[in-house]
Amino acid sequence: MSDDAYAARIFLRSALPLLPLVVEARPGLARGFAGSRAVFQVSARLSADPGLREAELRILGDCCRGADPAAPRAGTHFLVGGGPGSEAPASGGAGTALRAAGTAPAAEAAAEPPLLKTVPGLHPAPELELEFGDLAALDAFFRGRPKGLPKIRGALRGPGLFLSVLRSLLAMGALLGAKEPPAEPGEAALVTRLYLSLLSSGISGLNKAGHPEAAAWARKSPDRVYAWEVEGRPELGAYVRVKAGNSRSARGPWLRSRPFFAMRFDSPASALGVLLEKDDMIAATAEGRLSMLGAPEYGAALGELMKLVGRYAK
Amino acid sequence: MSGLTYTMLDTAKLSTAEVYGQALCELGAEHPEIVGLSADLAKSTKIGLFGERFPERFFNLGIAEQNLFGVAAGMAKAGLVPFVSTFAVFTAMRGLDQVHTDICYQGLDVKMIATHAGLSFGQAGSTHHCTEDLAIMRSMAGLTVLAPADGLETALAVRAAYERKGPVYIRINRGFDQRVYEGAHPGFEIGKAVTLRDGGDITIVACGATVWRAMEAAKVLAAEGLEARVLDMHTIKPLDEEAVLRAVRETRRILTVEDHNVVGGLGSAVAEVAAGSGLSFSFKRLGVPDCYSIIGLHEDLMAHYGYDENGIAAAVREIMGRDFEADENWDDEV
């Protein structure tokens, strides 16, 4: 039962948040969401058994935020275009002025809601919702072995949104479920980015969920950063910072100091070779496709946690 | 005065100040312009070995340190390379005017070997402690300041001092130092720190007698799962700024350790460089806490003031527990 909850946490809190990255990388998918202001949500009902439910609530953490205490659920929702009620600025607004001044990033932050934004927890009134009967059903669906379809609310009211969400989820599923590294370099880079983000978020998530192995590792740790890097492609990397039981995962490079330990791949192809278990890690290290920067015993511990995430998210 | 706290077995491993005397003899044999000067402390400072080998090139100026440095300056002006040896407290304070005006201001090729530095002569009392010399000598323009970690490094420092034109101040202990470099030295270069141990959690920057202690502390910490980088900062001036900045960037925590007042010495030198980096970092100085030391044996005094190996390890643990400001966001990025 706990394994179902841990797996659900990884799917809701680590895998689903990758959806915006997929949509951002695929213009066809992005067009499907452009101009919309909506919320869609993926959720699952928790166990009816009070004892099991308590454990699930603890493990799923902020995925249960906003849930009805009488019928608790866990979920993740997405704001499309900032969600309903958010307006894009008319011309001449603050964003335009900032763009004219040349401070484009500030302009973006000030004026443009992201196309798709992930929010852990439940929204009170999503336009579209995919609700699973329990955590096991959610896990099975995302593992590609569905035990039935989720309850879908809002598909008929907003077929356009439903189709865009469905296509995006299928695209993400295809990317994460790839058995072979994609040949096209852009796709390989995207899959690398997704995997490394998933690993860092998964490890941190399992610690926050109190998974015995992950929590023991984080509890003993002084302030350290473990990073996954791809040479020459800092945007593909990810890291997890741990300190005395706390952990935080993030995408991209850790810039504030040298990471305590880093797993560095010489290319996205090398990264996927190792992550998809097509390449032997020792051979990859010997041949320079993978470098472990830091003491090997810490690399071994990190490797075990990566396998743990992989077991739940497979 | 008793001061021997080691067994016969220990002395076989300890590097003594005699290494400095031997190194000077070798150098003197190669370079006839080298002369040795002392202020009636030839036996204590071990420059007496040079005097025994080259009696015609060794001068005892008596208990008159100002004259000692004045004569050294005159000899340097005449084309000789004087190695001047007395206690650090006398070099840095009693003869300072001559060091400043006669030697440093004129940029003369005088090499000052200051022995019994820090609290290494602890049992002799505060008049013979020298916890101010690094602060004083750092502020002498044009002066190179060295603080080697053990006998081997001292020998290399003596040779490097000869090869470096201009005034040089070398600070060493009373003689009973633990050996840091068991085998060959990785390479002594003035202004380049030696990374004795790499680590990602914190950087311990030490000089002189505290280098061995920093390494011992690092071993203890490693057993606890903390990985400390240890730098032998044998050159206080010019400081290896690149090593300090790399430590700030890569470990973000720095602990300095010196057998010296925490004011103005190694810790202050490192802080000056690190603060100029513009990066945030956690920092602590270990040393004599801006007071006149009590009297005791060197090891006991270092323990008393918290910069022995146990004090260093405790300080590291304390720093590792500190939070960086505005850095406590533990939400996973989504």
Chai-1 contact restraints between the chains, C-beta under 6 A:
chainA,res_idxA,chainB,res_idxB,connection_type,confidence,min_distance_angstrom,max_distance_angstrom,comment,restraint_id
A,P17,B,V334,contact,1.0,0.0,6.0,A-B,restraint_1
A,T118,B,V334,contact,1.0,0.0,6.0,A-B,restraint_2
A,S201,B,D332,contact,1.0,0.0,6.0,A-B,restraint_3
A,S204,B,D332,contact,1.0,0.0,6.0,A-B,restraint_4
A,P222,B,D201,contact,1.0,0.0,6.0,A-B,restraint_5
A,P222,B,M320,contact,1.0,0.0,6.0,A-B,restraint_6
A,N246,B,W330,contact,1.0,0.0,6.0,A-B,restraint_7
A,R248,B,W330,contact,1.0,0.0,6.0,A-B,restraint_8
A,S249,B,D332,contact,1.0,0.0,6.0,A-B,restraint_9
A,A250,B,E333,contact,1.0,0.0,6.0,A-B,restraint_10
A,R251,B,E333,contact,1.0,0.0,6.0,A-B,restraint_11
A,S257,B,E250,contact,1.0,0.0,6.0,A-B,restraint_12
A,S257,B,R252,contact,1.0,0.0,6.0,A-B,restraint_13
A,R258,B,E250,contact,1.0,0.0,6.0,A-B,restraint_14
A,F260,B,G200,contact,1.0,0.0,6.0,A-B,restraint_15
